[in-house]
C-alpha cells in the first residue's frame, strides 16, 4: 500500500471513529476534556498499529476531528527529555492526519513523566 493510500485510510478510520463515538457530545463538553499520557503508556506503543489501538490517542483524535479549527495542546515535562518526547508524540499525531499547525507544545506539565493533552481554541494558548 503506498503512502497516499495509507494516509487516506487513516483519515477515513479517524472520521468513522469520530462519528461513531462522539456523535452526541456537546462542543463545550468536548473542549473541556483533558487526557494524561504517561511515559509508561507511551513506551508500550511505539508502532503505528498499536497507536491506533491506544484508547487515549484515539479519543484525542476523535474529539479534535469534531472541532475543526481547534488545536491540540501538549503540555509536556520540561527539559531535553520532555522536549524529545513531545516531538515524538507530535510526529505520531501528524502521521494520524492531524496537521502540525494544530499541535501546540507547551512546557510545564507539572509531572516528570506525563504529557497533558487538551483541545483548545487557537487563540487561547
N, C-alpha and C positions, 0 to 999 in steps of 0.2 A: 504494500500500500504506500503510495507516495505521500510526501509531507502535506500537500494540499488536501488530499482526501482524509488524512488523519486529523488535520485541524478542523475540517468541515464536520467530521464525525464527532469530535469532541464538543464543538459548538452545538450540534444537534442534541447530543447527550445532555449537556448543561441545560438547554432550553426545555427539553422534555422533563427533566427532573424539577426544574423551576416551576413549571406549570403543574406538575403532579403534587408537589409537596407544599407549596406556599400559596395556592390559589385563594384561600380565604383570609389571609393575613392583611391587616390594615397597614398602610405605609408608615404610620408613626410607630407601630409595633416593630416593623422590620428594621427601621433605622435605629431603634434603641437597643437592638441586640448586640451582644459582645461575646466574643469567644476567646478562650485561652488555649494557646498551642504550647505545650510543654516540650522541652528539648528531648525528653524521653519518647514522647509520641512521634516527634519528627524523625528521630533516629531509626524508628521502626519502619518508616515508609519512604525510602529514598528512590523508589521506582515508580514510573508512570501509572501502571495499573493499580498499584497499592494506593497511590494518592487519590485516584478516582474513587476508591472504596473507603477512604477515610471520611467518616461522617462529618467531622468538624469542617474540613475544607469544602466538602460538598455543600454544606449548609451556607458557608460564606459565599460561594459562587452562586448558589441558588438565590439567596437574598439579594446579592448585588445585581444579578440578571434582571430582577424585577424592578430595579431602581436605576434605570439608565440616567447617567449624568451625575450619579453619586460616586464617591471614591471609597476605597478600602484603605483604612488607616492601619498600619502595622507598627504598634508601639513595642519596641524591642529593647533588650538589655543593652546598656551602653558598652563601650569598649570595642576592641577589634573583633573579638569572638562574636559579639552580638551583631556587629555590622556584617560580618561574613554570613552569619545565619540568616539575617533578614534579607540579604541579597539573594541567597539561595531560595528562600520562600517566595520572593518576588519573581524570580526566574520561573519557578514552577507555576505560579499563578498566571504568568504570561503564557506559559505553554497550555494552560487550561482556557485560553481565549480571552483573558482579561487584558486590555491594553495597558501598557506601562503608565500612561498618563493618569490612570485611575488608581494607581498604587502609590501610597504616601508612607514613607518610612519616617518614624519619629522616635528618637532615642528616649529612653526612660520608662520602661515597663514597670519598674519598681521591684522586679524579681530577676535574679540572675539566670533563670532557666525557663522564662516564659515570654512569649510574644502575645500581646493582647491585640485582637483583631476586631475592628469596628467598621460599620458602614457610616460614613459621614458626608455631610453636604460639602461640596467642593470648596466653598468659601469659609467653612468652619474650622479649618486646620490652622 
